[in-house]
Amino acid sequence: MTKILILGAHGQIARVATDLFLKGTDARLTLYLRNVRRLKLSGHADRVRVVEGDVLDTKALESAMAGQDVVYANLAGQLEQQARCIVKAMEKTGLKRLIFISSMGIYDEIPGERHGSILEPYCKSASIIEASGLDFTILRPAWLNDRDEIAYGTTRKGEPFKNAAEVVSRKSVADLVVKLAMTPGREIRSSLGVHKES
């Protein structure tokens, strides 16, 4: 039974992914977030543990990582510092598998578009993860919507981002997260653009 630690568990993609994990897999989840009162969960008490904590609190983070198989990070805010803390805690606890949500555009892979400083935290956090010895997969989704659909394709680092003007559903990104988490060895040390596929 795969044990998955979800960092930033109140995030919009993370909540959809939690639902997909619980409905479609036998994974056990540890939901890690700063304010547990924000999380509305019903059922699955046998498979879900909720931990209140900040990713920048390395002691709490290391404690939450104990016994886990996969870390899925869905964060906002101080991304560069959060990435450093995650890498450090994973190295200390011997945990290897990381799925990290970033943003399209961090490698200037969208022809004709430069987002500049708004993407800097995403660029820096991705660089920290890529420089680590972890079995990471970085996901770089396009703009997101809440449609109840799974329709996406991926591009690799170094390839132009496809359909950059199209909006992809959070459920699509969550579906990819679940597939990656539940399939050991899939897309290790990869950075995948996630675009809308019609």
Phi and psi in degrees as a GROMACS rama.xvg file:
@    title "Ramachandran Plot"
@    xaxis  label "Phi"
@    yaxis  label "Psi"
@TYPE xy
-73.4802  133.693  THR-2
-108.307  123.308  LYS-3
-121.97  128.37  ILE-4
-98.3779  119.711  LEU-5
-103.89  112.023  ILE-6
-92.3092  128.971  LEU-7
79.9343  43.8392  GLY-8
-66.5684  -13.639  ALA-9
-88.9747  -5.35633  HIS-10
-60.8417  155.248  GLY-11
-64.1228  -44.7245  GLN-12
-67.2494  -40.6904  ILE-13
-59.8737  -39.3159  ALA-14
-66.9897  -37.7397  ARG-15
-67.8565  -43.0929  VAL-16
-61.6112  -41.2891  ALA-17
-56.5207  -45.6296  THR-18
-60.5292  -45.2711  ASP-19
-65.8281  -40.8066  LEU-20
-58.8757  -46.4311  PHE-21
-70.6888  -35.3768  LEU-22
-82.4307  -32.702  LYS-23
-114.081  -2.89926  GLY-24
-138.582  174.065  THR-25
-104.362  17.5782  ASP-26
-61.2015  147.934  ALA-27
-100.2  133.525  ARG-28
-114.682  138.277  LEU-29
-112.895  114.817  THR-30
-95.9774  116.72  LEU-31
-113.292  121.06  TYR-32
-155.266  164.365  LEU-33
-74.905  -30.122  ARG-34
-135.93  100.351  ASN-35
-65.9996  -23.0461  VAL-36
-65.601  -19.222  ARG-37
-76.8124  -17.2415  ARG-38
-89.3725  127.075  LEU-39
-107.481  109.184  LYS-40
-123.028  137.962  LEU-41
-129.174  130.139  SER-42
75.9283  -175.94  GLY-43
59.2757  26.6403  HIS-44
-57.9033  -27.2594  ALA-45
-74.0324  -17.6676  ASP-46
-116.064  -1.74047  ARG-47
-126.737  130.598  VAL-48
-120.364  135.47  ARG-49
-111.633  130.338  VAL-50
-125.477  126.631  VAL-51
-89.4129  125.191  GLU-52
-176.951  164.656  GLY-53
-105.855  138.31  ASP-54
-61.7349  -26.2418  VAL-55
-78.1039  -6.70172  LEU-56
-91.9942  93.2097  ASP-57
-62.3029  -34.6527  THR-58
-63.8128  -47.5585  LYS-59
-63.6041  -38.7058  ALA-60
-65.4824  -46.7121  LEU-61
-60.0451  -41.6088  GLU-62
-61.349  -42.9707  SER-63
-67.9343  -27.9982  ALA-64
-77.1164  -17.0263  MET-65
-56.6493  125.855  ALA-66
79.0937  4.30086  GLY-67
-85.5813  159.321  GLN-68
-104.156  -33.9835  ASP-69
-138.137  140.216  VAL-70
-111.841  126.543  VAL-71
-117.233  116.169  TYR-72
-109.189  124.573  ALA-73
-131.154  78.2532  ASN-74
-117.817  165.329  LEU-75
-140.682  168.421  ALA-76
94.8061  -125.327  GLY-77
-81.9542  68.2796  GLN-78
-60.3441  -40.6437  LEU-79
-63.1323  -48.4245  GLU-80
-66.0745  -38.1222  GLN-81
-63.1735  -43.2398  GLN-82
-60.9  -42.8345  ALA-83
-60.4776  -44.6919  ARG-84
-64.3948  -40.6638  CYS-85
-63.682  -48.9004  ILE-86
-59.9498  -46.4606  VAL-87
-61.3474  -46.4071  LYS-88
-66.2649  -38.5498  ALA-89
-67.3572  -39.9265  MET-90
-63.7394  -40.6326  GLU-91
-68.1689  -36.6918  LYS-92
-91.3159  -4.45616  THR-93
77.7151  14.4101  GLY-94
-84.8693  134.848  LEU-95
-109.049  -35.2782  LYS-96
-89.665  119.674  ARG-97
-129.398  130.87  LEU-98
-114.586  122.874  ILE-99
-127.81  124.666  PHE-100
-86.338  125.924  ILE-101
-121.349  -136.061  SER-102
-147.113  149.818  SER-103
-63.2563  154.056  MET-104
94.7333  -4.04164  GLY-105
-73.02  -16.9688  ILE-106
-111.768  19.4641  TYR-107
54.9824  39.6043  ASP-108
-91.2063  6.77581  GLU-109
-108.242  107.092  ILE-110
-54.6729  131.975  PRO-111
80.2663  0.774947  GLY-112
-121.295  133.49  GLU-113
-131.962  117.578  ARG-114
-93.305  -11.799  HIS-115
60.5063  -135.686  GLY-116
-66.0447  -23.3291  SER-117
-62.174  -28.8447  ILE-118
-92.552  -4.67975  LEU-119
-53.5714  -47.3621  GLU-120
-60.9095  -34.6225  PRO-121
-69.1626  -42.1179  TYR-122
-61.5232  -47.6651  CYS-123
-66.5638  -42.2539  LYS-124
-65.2868  -39.419  SER-125
-63.0404  -40.6512  ALA-126
-61.9967  -40.2902  SER-127
-62.5849  -44.4912  ILE-128
-67.6791  -42.5054  ILE-129
-66.3366  -27.4755  GLU-130
-81.8405  -8.906  ALA-131
-81.6064  171.374  SER-132
-93.905  16.5119  GLY-133
-78.0776  159.183  LEU-134
-88.2067  78.2829  ASP-135
-95.3772  156.31  PHE-136
-133.336  121.451  THR-137
-97.4511  130.645  ILE-138
-107.834  132.579  LEU-139
-120.323  80.2717  ARG-140
-72.7552  154.389  PRO-141
-71.0283  -174.795  ALA-142
-56.0707  149.564  TRP-143
-115.682  150.524  LEU-144
-134.633  177.52  ASN-145
-104.988  22.9807  ASP-146
-62.7911  146.229  ARG-147
-86.8557  69.8613  ASP-148
-147.754  151.437  GLU-149
-119.3  104.342  ILE-150
-153.489  94.9515  ALA-151
-150.194  159.649  TYR-152
-131.797  171.482  GLY-153
-130.343  153.866  THR-154
-127.073  155.745  THR-155
-96.392  162.999  ARG-156
-56.2355  133.817  LYS-157
96.9332  -15.0044  GLY-158
-99.5863  148.578  GLU-159
-62.5034  141.468  PRO-160
-69.408  133.317  PHE-161
-91.5026  149.467  LYS-162
49.4082  42.281  ASN-163
-60.7617  -25.7949  ALA-164
-82.1958  -13.1403  ALA-165
-87.6308  150.804  GLU-166
-97.3049  133.468  VAL-167
-105.312  148.983  VAL-168
-79.1247  147.291  SER-169
-59.9257  -32.8676  ARG-170
-64.5933  -33.7599  LYS-171
-63.8243  -47.3034  SER-172
-63.8814  -42.0276  VAL-173
-61.8699  -39.3832  ALA-174
-59.9565  -43.1899  ASP-175
-65.7555  -40.4888  LEU-176
-56.8571  -47.4163  VAL-177
-62.5361  -44.9313  VAL-178
-60.4454  -44.0267  LYS-179
-64.4803  -43.8828  LEU-180
-66.9574  -33.4715  ALA-181
-93.6959  -2.63437  MET-182
-121.046  93.3961  THR-183
-56.4652  136.581  PRO-184
86.3528  -5.05693  GLY-185
-78.9912  125.965  ARG-186
54.2706  42.4769  GLU-187
-69.5479  137.379  ILE-188
54.5718  43.3789  ARG-189
-117.362  156.396  SER-190
-127.557  115.127  SER-191
-112.379  124.759  LEU-192
-75.1127  140.126  GLY-193
-120.803  114.199  VAL-194
-121.076  163.355  HIS-195
-70.0736  132.441  LYS-196
-116.764  125.147  GLU-197
